[in-house]
Amino acid sequence: MPAEPIAPPSVTVAEPGGRRVRRLVTVLALAAVLPALYLPGLKHDFLDLKIYMRAMDWWAAGHPLYDYVQPDRVQGELYFTYPPVSALLLRPFALLPLGLTIAVFTVLTVLGVVVTTRWLLAPVVARHGLPRVFTVTVGVLLVFAVESTRETITFGQINMLLVVLILADLLFAVPQGRRWAGVGVGLATALKLYPGIFIVYLLATRRWRDAAVASATAAGATLLAAAVAPADSWRFFTHELWATDRVGRTDYTGNQSLFGLLSRLTAPAEPSRVLWLALALLVAGYGLWRAARAARAGDALTGLTLTGLVGALVSPITWTHHIYWFVPAVVLLADAALGTDPTTPAGARRRRWLAGLAVGTGALIVYGVVSFHDWGVAPVPTDSPGEFLARNTYVLLSLLLVVALPVARPAPASAHQGEKSRQMDTSPE
C-alpha cells in the first residue's frame, strides 16, 4: 500500500514565516487605507503653495510683497502671510513650472516624514527589542495617516521643513553640545516665527549659549531679508505681523489654539484679550516648567514635545497642519507603556492608562477635525457640550497631554552614589 503523502507543516504566526506574513499584511493594510484618508484633503489642491508661488511672481514683477491679494470664494481674500525670510527661500521656486514645484515640496515633505519618524522610533526599537524595519515602516505609514501630515501635503505647506530643523537641533545638536546647536531652531523661527517658543524652552532649560545662537541665527536671517527687501521687511514687522485677519477668522474650527477656543465661545464677538493672555501665561508657565524638568533629566524628546504643544496652545492662530507634536507624544506614551512592568496591580493600571492614551490620541489625530470644517460659515457661538468637544478636539487633547505626558526626573543623589539615577514620574504636578 503506497504511503500517504506527508502534508507540509502549516505556517503559524509563532514561527518566523508567520510573523513575516503578519507584518506584511499589516503594512499592506495600512498602505491601502491611506488613499481613502487623503481623498477629502485633495480638494485643497495645494492651495497654500499656489498662493506662495503667485505671490512670488507678483513680487518679482516689482510689486510690494504684502500687497498681493488673491480673491477666494470662501474666505473672500487670501494673502502672503509669511516673514520675508520665507519669501527669499520660496523665490527661486517661482522660476520652476508649478507642477515641478508641487512635486519638489511633496517629495521633501515625504522625506521629512520618513527621516523624523526614524529619529523618533530608533531609541524605542533599541530599548524594547522591536523589529526595526517593521516598526519604522508602520510608524511612517501611521504618520502619513495623521491629519497634520495630510493637511501639510495637500495644502503644500512647509511645516515638515521646520520640524526637521527643530528635531535635528533639539534631539541631537543641543544634547551633544555641538557648536552649531541652536541654528536649526533659529532658522525655523525666522521662517515662521511660532517656533520661537523653542528659544524660550532653551532659556527655561538654562541652555544660555544655545538660546543665544538660536536668537542670533533668527536675527541674522531676518536682517539678511531686510537688506534684500527693506520696505517689505519693515511693513511685515510693523503691520502685517499684527493683522491676524490676514490669515483667516480666529473662530474657524481649523484654528486649534486657546484663542480659537475662546473665539468659538464668544463668536461673532471677539474674546477677551486679557482672559486669553492669562490662560496663555498659565499654560506656558506650567508646560515649560514640565518641559525644563524633562530636559534636565536628559529626556530631550519629552521636553521638546511639551514645548511644541504649549506653542500650539498659546499661539493666536494654530491651524491643524501646525500641530505635528501629537506624533512624538504618541511615541512617548507607547514607549512608557512598553517600559512599564505589568506584573503588579499599579503597574498594570499604569500600563493600561498609557497605552489607552496613546491609542486614543492616535485615533483622534488620524480622524482629525476636518469633518467639522466650517470655512465660509457665518461666525456663531459654540453653545452645546457636544459641539464644544467636536470643535475643540485638539485644544483639549493638547491640554491633556501637557498635564499627562510622563516626565523623567532625577532622583535625589545618595551619599553612596556618585551618578544621578532617574525614575519615571507620571503623576501630574
C-alpha positions in Angstrom: 0.0 0.0 0.0 1.6 3.3 -1.0 2.4 5.6 1.8 0.2 8.7 2.1 2.0 11.9 1.2 3.0 13.9 4.2 1.5 17.4 4.2 3.9 20.2 4.8 3.6 21.8 8.2 1.4 24.8 8.2 3.0 28.1 8.9 1.8 29.7 12.2 2.1 33.2 13.5 4.5 32.0 16.2 7.1 31.0 13.6 9.4 33.4 11.6 7.4 32.8 8.4 4.1 33.5 10.1 5.5 36.7 11.7 6.7 37.9 8.3 3.3 37.3 6.7 1.5 39.1 9.6 3.8 42.1 9.3 3.4 42.2 5.5 -0.4 42.1 5.8 -0.2 44.9 8.4 1.9 47.1 6.2 -0.2 46.5 3.1 -3.4 47.2 5.1 -2.1 50.5 6.3 -0.9 51.5 2.9 -4.3 50.6 1.4 -6.1 52.8 3.8 -4.0 55.9 3.1 -5.6 56.9 -0.3 -9.1 57.0 1.3 -7.8 59.3 4.1 -6.2 61.6 1.6 -9.3 61.9 -0.7 -11.1 64.7 1.4 -7.8 66.7 1.5 -7.3 66.6 -2.2 -9.9 69.4 -2.5 -7.2 71.7 -1.1 -5.3 71.3 -4.4 -2.1 72.7 -2.9 -3.9 76.0 -2.3 -1.2 77.5 0.1 1.7 76.6 -2.2 -0.1 78.1 -5.2 -0.6 81.3 -3.2 3.1 81.4 -2.4 4.1 81.0 -6.0 1.7 83.6 -7.3 2.9 86.0 -4.6 6.5 85.4 -5.7 5.5 86.2 -9.3 3.8 89.4 -8.1 6.9 90.3 -6.0 9.3 89.5 -8.9 7.3 91.9 -11.1 8.3 94.8 -8.8 5.1 95.0 -6.6 5.3 95.2 -2.8 5.1 91.6 -1.5 2.4 92.1 1.1 0.1 93.9 -1.4 -0.6 90.6 -3.1 -4.3 89.6 -2.8 -5.9 86.6 -4.3 -9.8 86.5 -4.4 -11.3 83.5 -2.8 -15.0 82.4 -2.9 -14.9 81.1 0.6 -12.6 83.4 2.6 -13.0 86.5 0.4 -9.3 87.3 0.0 -6.1 85.4 0.5 -2.6 86.9 1.2 1.0 86.0 1.6 1.5 86.0 5.4 5.0 84.6 6.0 8.0 86.6 7.1 10.3 88.0 4.3 12.9 85.2 5.1 10.4 82.7 3.8 9.9 84.8 0.7 13.6 84.6 0.0 13.5 80.8 0.4 10.4 80.5 -1.9 11.5 83.0 -4.6 13.7 80.6 -6.6 10.8 78.1 -6.9 8.9 80.6 -8.8 11.3 80.0 -11.7 10.1 76.4 -11.9 6.9 75.1 -13.5 4.2 75.0 -10.9 3.8 71.2 -11.3 7.5 70.7 -10.6 7.4 72.9 -7.6 4.5 70.9 -6.2 6.4 67.7 -6.8 9.5 69.0 -5.1 7.6 70.2 -2.0 5.7 66.9 -1.8 8.9 64.8 -2.0 10.6 66.9 0.6 7.7 66.5 3.0 7.7 62.7 2.4 11.4 62.6 3.1 10.9 64.7 6.2 8.3 62.3 7.5 10.5 59.3 6.9 13.6 60.8 8.5 11.9 62.3 11.5 9.9 59.2 12.2 13.1 57.1 12.1 14.7 59.5 14.6 11.7 59.2 17.0 11.4 55.4 16.8 15.1 54.3 16.8 15.6 54.6 20.6 12.2 52.8 21.2 13.2 50.0 18.9 16.6 49.6 20.7 15.1 49.8 24.2 12.4 47.2 23.7 14.0 44.9 21.1 11.3 45.7 18.5 11.7 44.6 14.8 13.4 47.7 13.3 12.3 47.7 9.7 8.7 46.7 10.5 8.3 49.2 13.4 9.7 52.1 11.4 7.6 51.2 8.3 4.4 51.0 10.3 5.4 54.3 12.1 5.9 56.1 8.8 2.6 54.9 7.4 0.8 56.0 10.6 2.4 59.4 10.5 1.2 59.8 6.9 -2.3 59.0 8.1 -2.3 61.8 10.7 -4.3 64.8 9.8 -1.5 67.3 10.3 0.6 65.5 7.7 -2.3 65.1 5.3 -3.0 68.9 5.6 0.7 69.7 5.2 0.9 67.7 1.9 -2.4 68.7 0.4 -2.1 72.4 1.2 1.6 72.4 0.1 2.9 73.7 3.4 6.5 73.9 4.7 5.8 72.5 8.2 8.0 69.4 7.8 11.0 71.6 7.0 10.5 73.3 10.3 10.1 70.0 12.1 13.3 68.6 10.6 15.2 71.8 11.7 13.8 71.7 15.3 14.2 67.9 15.8 17.8 67.9 14.4 18.7 70.7 16.7 17.0 69.7 20.0 17.4 65.9 19.7 21.0 65.9 18.5 22.9 69.1 18.3 21.8 70.6 21.7 22.2 67.4 23.9 25.5 66.6 22.2 26.9 70.2 22.7 27.6 70.7 19.1 29.0 74.2 18.1 26.0 74.8 15.7 23.4 73.9 18.4 20.6 76.4 18.2 21.0 77.1 14.5 18.1 74.9 13.5 15.7 76.5 16.0 16.8 79.9 14.9 16.2 79.3 11.2 12.8 77.8 11.9 11.9 80.9 13.9 13.0 83.2 11.1 10.9 81.2 8.6 7.6 81.1 10.5 8.0 82.9 13.9 6.0 80.4 16.0 9.0 78.1 16.5 10.3 80.9 18.7 8.7 79.1 21.6 11.7 76.7 21.4 14.1 79.6 22.1 12.0 80.2 25.3 12.5 76.5 26.0 16.2 76.8 25.7 16.2 79.7 28.1 14.0 77.7 30.5 16.5 74.8 30.4 19.4 77.3 31.0 20.9 76.5 27.7 22.2 80.1 27.5 24.7 79.6 24.7 22.2 77.6 22.5 19.5 80.2 23.1 21.9 82.9 22.1 22.9 81.1 19.0 19.2 80.5 18.1 18.4 84.1 18.7 21.4 85.3 16.7 20.6 83.0 13.8 16.9 84.2 13.7 18.0 87.8 13.9 20.8 87.3 11.3 18.4 85.7 8.8 15.8 88.4 9.4 18.4 91.2 8.9 19.6 89.5 5.6 16.0 89.6 4.4 15.7 93.2 5.5 18.9 94.0 3.5 17.3 92.4 0.4 13.8 93.8 0.9 13.9 96.6 3.4 10.4 98.0 2.7 8.7 94.7 2.8 10.5 93.7 6.0 9.6 97.0 7.7 5.9 96.6 6.6 5.7 93.0 7.9 7.1 93.6 11.3 5.3 96.9 11.9 1.9 96.0 10.4 1.3 92.6 8.8 2.5 90.6 11.7 -0.2 92.0 13.9 -3.0 91.8 11.4 -4.5 88.4 12.3 -7.4 89.0 9.9 -5.0 88.3 7.0 -4.8 84.6 7.9 -8.5 84.0 8.5 -11.1 84.2 11.2 -9.9 83.1 14.6 -13.2 81.2 15.3 -12.8 78.7 12.5 -12.6 75.1 13.7 -9.3 74.7 12.0 -7.8 77.2 14.5 -7.0 74.8 17.4 -5.5 77.2 19.8 -6.7 78.6 23.2 -7.6 81.8 21.4 -9.6 79.8 18.8 -11.5 78.0 21.6 -12.4 81.4 23.2 -13.3 82.8 19.8 -15.8 80.0 19.2 -17.4 80.6 22.6 -17.9 84.3 22.0 -18.4 84.5 18.2 -19.2 86.7 16.5 -17.8 89.0 19.2 -14.0 89.0 19.9 -12.9 87.1 23.1 -11.4 89.0 26.0 -7.7 89.5 25.3 -7.0 89.8 29.0 -8.6 86.4 29.6 -6.7 84.8 26.7 -3.4 86.3 27.9 -3.9 85.0 31.4 -4.7 81.5 30.2 -1.8 81.5 27.8 0.7 82.6 30.5 -0.7 79.9 32.8 -0.4 77.1 30.2 3.0 78.3 29.0 4.4 78.6 32.6 3.2 75.1 33.6 4.1 73.4 30.3 7.5 74.9 30.0 8.2 74.1 33.7 7.5 70.4 32.9 9.5 70.6 29.7 12.5 72.1 31.5 12.3 69.4 34.2 12.3 66.7 31.5 15.3 68.3 29.7 17.3 68.5 33.0 16.7 64.7 33.4 18.1 64.1 29.9 14.7 63.5 28.4 15.0 65.8 25.3 12.1 64.3 23.4 9.6 64.9 26.1 10.9 68.4 26.7 10.6 69.5 23.1 7.2 67.7 22.7 5.7 69.6 25.6 7.1 72.8 24.2 5.6 72.2 20.8 2.2 71.5 22.4 2.5 74.7 24.5 3.4 76.7 21.4 0.3 75.4 19.6 -1.9 76.3 22.5 -0.7 79.9 23.1 -0.3 81.0 19.5 -3.3 83.1 18.5 -3.8 81.0 15.4 -2.8 77.4 15.2 -4.0 75.6 12.1 -4.3 71.8 12.2 -1.3 71.3 10.0 0.9 73.1 12.6 0.3 70.5 15.3 2.9 67.9 14.4 3.7 67.5 18.1 1.0 64.9 18.7 3.2 62.4 16.8 6.1 62.4 19.3 3.6 62.5 22.1 2.2 59.1 20.9 5.7 57.7 20.6 6.5 58.8 24.2 3.3 57.2 25.6 3.9 54.0 23.7 7.5 53.9 24.9 6.4 54.5 28.5 3.7 51.8 28.3 6.2 49.2 26.9 8.6 50.1 29.7 6.1 49.6 32.5 6.1 46.4 34.5 2.6 44.9 34.3 3.1 42.3 37.0 1.9 44.5 39.8 -1.6 45.9 40.0 -0.3 49.5 40.0 2.0 48.7 37.0 -0.9 47.1 35.1 -3.1 50.1 35.7 -0.4 52.5 34.6 0.3 50.5 31.5 -3.4 50.4 30.6 -3.6 54.2 31.1 -0.6 55.0 29.0 -1.5 52.5 26.2 -5.1 53.8 26.2 -4.0 57.4 26.0 -1.5 56.5 23.1 -4.2 54.7 21.1 -6.8 57.3 21.8 -4.5 60.2 20.8 -3.5 58.3 17.6 -7.2 57.7 16.7 -8.1 61.4 17.2 -5.3 62.8 15.2 -6.0 60.4 12.3 -9.7 61.2 12.3 -9.0 64.9 12.9 -11.2 67.9 12.9 -11.7 68.3 9.1 -15.1 66.7 9.5 -16.1 69.8 11.3 -14.8 72.1 8.6 -16.6 75.5 8.6 -14.8 77.7 6.1 -17.2 80.4 5.0 -19.8 79.7 7.7 -21.0 82.8 9.5 -19.4 83.1 13.0 -21.8 81.6 15.6 -21.0 80.8 19.2 -20.5 77.2 20.3 -23.5 76.6 22.6 -23.7 72.8 23.2 -21.3 70.4 25.0 -21.1 68.1 22.0 -20.3 70.9 19.6 -17.7 72.3 22.1 -15.9 68.9 22.2 -16.1 68.4 18.5 -14.8 71.9 17.6 -12.0 72.0 20.2 -10.7 68.4 19.9 -7.0 69.3 19.5 -7.1 72.1 22.1 -8.5 69.8 24.8 -6.1 67.0 23.7 -3.1 69.3 23.9 -4.1 70.4 27.4 -4.5 66.8 28.5 -1.1 65.8 27.1 0.7 68.9 28.6 -0.5 67.5 32.0 -0.3 63.8 31.4 2.8 63.1 29.4 5.2 61.1 31.6 8.2 63.2 32.6 11.5 61.7 33.7 13.1 63.3 36.8 16.4 62.9 38.6 16.1 61.0 41.8 17.9 62.6 44.8 21.6 61.7 44.8 22.5 59.3 47.7 25.7 59.6 49.7 27.0 56.4 48.2 26.1 57.1 44.6 28.1 59.5 42.5 26.0 59.4 39.5 22.4 60.6 39.2 19.8 58.0 38.6 16.4 58.6 37.0 12.9 57.4 37.8 9.7 57.9 35.9 7.0 60.2 37.4 3.7 60.0 35.5 1.5 61.8 38.0 0.5 65.4 37.1 2.2 68.0 39.3 
